[in-house]
Amino acid sequence: QAQLVESGGGLVQAGGSLRLSCAASGIIGSINAMDWYRQAPGQQRELVATVTSGGRTNYADSVKGRFTISRDNAKNTMYLQMNSLKPDDTAVYYCHIVISIYRDYWGQGTQVTVSS
């Protein structure tokens, strides 16, 4: 049974940092892209950052220069280092992995709250 377990969320003051982790287990096949999404109350879920199997990264404009996505393929684990956090970054952050166009998985979400 495939499972994604996120950790590292919490409450932080504006300007602070958090590091999210996403550990994948029970995955059959190679993981292609790994992504972080977020969803704020009353908002649509949005893509925050992506890292491909080859290590290429892409970021939403709102987090460029502040967030860094990375992955450890040997551990099937992905990270999101978030620096210079702003209240607008408050959301539930979701881990997402893509095995193929027919198979992907989502984590349960972890809350990040940034106080002003």
QUICORGI-V750215 format. One record per pair of residues at least 24 apart in sequence whose ideal C-beta (glycine too) atoms are under 10 Angstrom apart, sorted by the first residue. I is the first residue (numbers start at 1). J is the second residue. D is the distance in whole Angstrom. If there is no record, write none. Layout:
BEGIN
I & J & D
I & J & D
END
This chain:
BEGIN
1 & 25 & 9
1 & 26 & 5
2 & 26 & 5
2 & 27 & 5
2 & 28 & 8
2 & 29 & 10
2 & 97 & 9
2 & 99 & 9
2 & 103 & 9
2 & 104 & 10
2 & 105 & 5
3 & 27 & 9
3 & 105 & 8
3 & 107 & 9
3 & 108 & 9
4 & 34 & 10
4 & 76 & 9
4 & 78 & 9
4 & 94 & 9
4 & 95 & 5
4 & 96 & 8
4 & 97 & 7
4 & 105 & 6
4 & 106 & 7
4 & 107 & 4
4 & 108 & 8
4 & 109 & 10
5 & 77 & 10
5 & 95 & 8
5 & 107 & 7
5 & 108 & 8
5 & 110 & 10
6 & 36 & 9
6 & 78 & 9
6 & 80 & 10
6 & 92 & 10
6 & 93 & 7
6 & 94 & 8
6 & 95 & 5
6 & 106 & 10
6 & 107 & 4
6 & 108 & 7
6 & 109 & 7
6 & 110 & 4
6 & 111 & 10
7 & 95 & 10
7 & 107 & 10
7 & 110 & 7
8 & 79 & 8
8 & 80 & 8
8 & 81 & 10
8 & 82 & 9
8 & 93 & 9
8 & 110 & 7
8 & 112 & 9
9 & 82 & 10
9 & 91 & 10
9 & 92 & 8
9 & 93 & 6
9 & 109 & 8
9 & 110 & 3
9 & 111 & 5
9 & 112 & 5
9 & 113 & 8
10 & 110 & 8
10 & 111 & 8
10 & 112 & 7
10 & 113 & 7
10 & 114 & 10
11 & 90 & 9
11 & 111 & 9
11 & 112 & 8
11 & 113 & 5
11 & 114 & 8
11 & 115 & 7
12 & 82 & 9
12 & 85 & 6
12 & 89 & 9
12 & 90 & 10
12 & 112 & 8
12 & 113 & 7
12 & 114 & 6
12 & 115 & 7
13 & 85 & 8
13 & 87 & 10
13 & 114 & 7
13 & 115 & 5
13 & 116 & 8
14 & 84 & 9
14 & 85 & 6
14 & 86 & 6
14 & 87 & 6
14 & 88 & 10
14 & 89 & 9
14 & 114 & 6
14 & 115 & 7
14 & 116 & 5
15 & 83 & 9
15 & 84 & 6
15 & 85 & 7
15 & 86 & 8
15 & 114 & 9
15 & 116 & 10
16 & 82 & 9
16 & 83 & 8
16 & 84 & 8
16 & 85 & 5
16 & 114 & 7
16 & 115 & 9
17 & 66 & 9
17 & 81 & 7
17 & 82 & 6
17 & 83 & 5
17 & 84 & 8
17 & 85 & 7
18 & 67 & 10
18 & 80 & 8
18 & 81 & 8
18 & 82 & 5
18 & 83 & 9
18 & 85 & 7
18 & 89 & 9
18 & 93 & 9
18 & 110 & 10
18 & 112 & 6
18 & 113 & 10
18 & 114 & 9
19 & 68 & 9
19 & 79 & 6
19 & 80 & 7
19 & 81 & 5
19 & 82 & 7
19 & 83 & 9
20 & 48 & 10
20 & 67 & 10
20 & 69 & 9
20 & 78 & 8
20 & 79 & 7
20 & 80 & 4
20 & 81 & 8
20 & 82 & 7
20 & 93 & 6
20 & 94 & 10
20 & 95 & 8
20 & 107 & 10
20 & 110 & 6
20 & 112 & 8
21 & 72 & 10
21 & 75 & 10
21 & 77 & 6
21 & 78 & 7
21 & 79 & 6
21 & 80 & 8
21 & 95 & 9
21 & 110 & 9
22 & 71 & 9
22 & 76 & 9
22 & 77 & 7
22 & 78 & 5
22 & 79 & 8
22 & 80 & 8
22 & 93 & 9
22 & 94 & 9
22 & 95 & 3
22 & 96 & 9
22 & 97 & 8
22 & 107 & 6
22 & 110 & 9
23 & 72 & 10
23 & 75 & 7
23 & 76 & 7
23 & 77 & 5
23 & 78 & 8
23 & 95 & 9
23 & 107 & 9
24 & 71 & 10
24 & 75 & 9
24 & 76 & 4
24 & 77 & 7
24 & 78 & 8
24 & 95 & 8
24 & 97 & 6
24 & 99 & 10
24 & 105 & 7
24 & 107 & 9
25 & 75 & 10
25 & 76 & 7
25 & 77 & 10
26 & 76 & 10
26 & 105 & 9
27 & 76 & 6
27 & 97 & 7
27 & 99 & 7
27 & 103 & 9
27 & 105 & 8
28 & 99 & 8
28 & 103 & 9
29 & 99 & 5
29 & 100 & 7
29 & 103 & 7
30 & 73 & 9
30 & 76 & 10
30 & 99 & 7
30 & 100 & 9
31 & 71 & 8
31 & 73 & 8
31 & 76 & 6
31 & 78 & 9
31 & 97 & 5
31 & 98 & 7
31 & 99 & 6
31 & 104 & 10
31 & 105 & 9
32 & 97 & 8
32 & 98 & 5
32 & 99 & 7
32 & 100 & 7
32 & 101 & 9
32 & 103 & 10
32 & 104 & 9
33 & 58 & 9
33 & 71 & 10
33 & 96 & 8
33 & 97 & 7
33 & 98 & 4
33 & 99 & 9
33 & 104 & 9
34 & 69 & 8
34 & 70 & 9
34 & 71 & 5
34 & 73 & 10
34 & 76 & 9
34 & 77 & 9
34 & 78 & 4
34 & 79 & 10
34 & 80 & 10
34 & 95 & 8
34 & 96 & 7
34 & 97 & 5
34 & 98 & 8
35 & 69 & 8
35 & 78 & 8
35 & 80 & 10
35 & 94 & 9
35 & 95 & 8
35 & 96 & 4
35 & 97 & 8
35 & 98 & 8
35 & 104 & 9
35 & 106 & 10
36 & 60 & 10
36 & 63 & 9
36 & 67 & 8
36 & 69 & 6
36 & 78 & 8
36 & 79 & 9
36 & 80 & 5
36 & 82 & 9
36 & 93 & 6
36 & 94 & 7
36 & 95 & 6
36 & 96 & 7
36 & 107 & 9
37 & 91 & 9
37 & 92 & 9
37 & 93 & 7
37 & 94 & 5
37 & 95 & 8
37 & 96 & 6
37 & 106 & 8
37 & 107 & 9
37 & 109 & 9
38 & 62 & 10
38 & 63 & 9
38 & 80 & 10
38 & 89 & 8
38 & 90 & 9
38 & 91 & 4
38 & 92 & 7
38 & 93 & 5
38 & 94 & 7
38 & 109 & 9
38 & 110 & 10
38 & 112 & 8
39 & 91 & 6
39 & 92 & 5
39 & 93 & 8
39 & 94 & 7
39 & 109 & 8
40 & 88 & 8
40 & 89 & 9
40 & 90 & 6
40 & 91 & 4
40 & 92 & 8
40 & 112 & 10
41 & 90 & 8
41 & 91 & 8
41 & 92 & 9
43 & 91 & 8
45 & 91 & 9
45 & 92 & 9
45 & 94 & 7
45 & 96 & 10
45 & 106 & 10
45 & 109 & 10
46 & 91 & 8
47 & 96 & 9
48 & 80 & 7
48 & 82 & 9
48 & 89 & 9
48 & 91 & 9
48 & 93 & 7
48 & 94 & 9
49 & 78 & 9
49 & 80 & 6
49 & 82 & 10
50 & 96 & 9
50 & 98 & 9
51 & 78 & 7
51 & 79 & 9
51 & 80 & 10
52 & 98 & 9
53 & 98 & 9
62 & 86 & 9
62 & 88 & 7
62 & 89 & 8
63 & 88 & 10
63 & 89 & 8
71 & 97 & 10
78 & 107 & 10
80 & 110 & 10
80 & 112 & 10
82 & 112 & 7
82 & 114 & 9
85 & 112 & 8
85 & 113 & 10
85 & 114 & 5
85 & 115 & 10
86 & 114 & 6
86 & 116 & 8
87 & 113 & 9
87 & 114 & 5
87 & 115 & 7
87 & 116 & 5
88 & 114 & 8
88 & 116 & 10
89 & 113 & 9
89 & 114 & 5
90 & 114 & 5
90 & 115 & 9
90 & 116 & 10
END
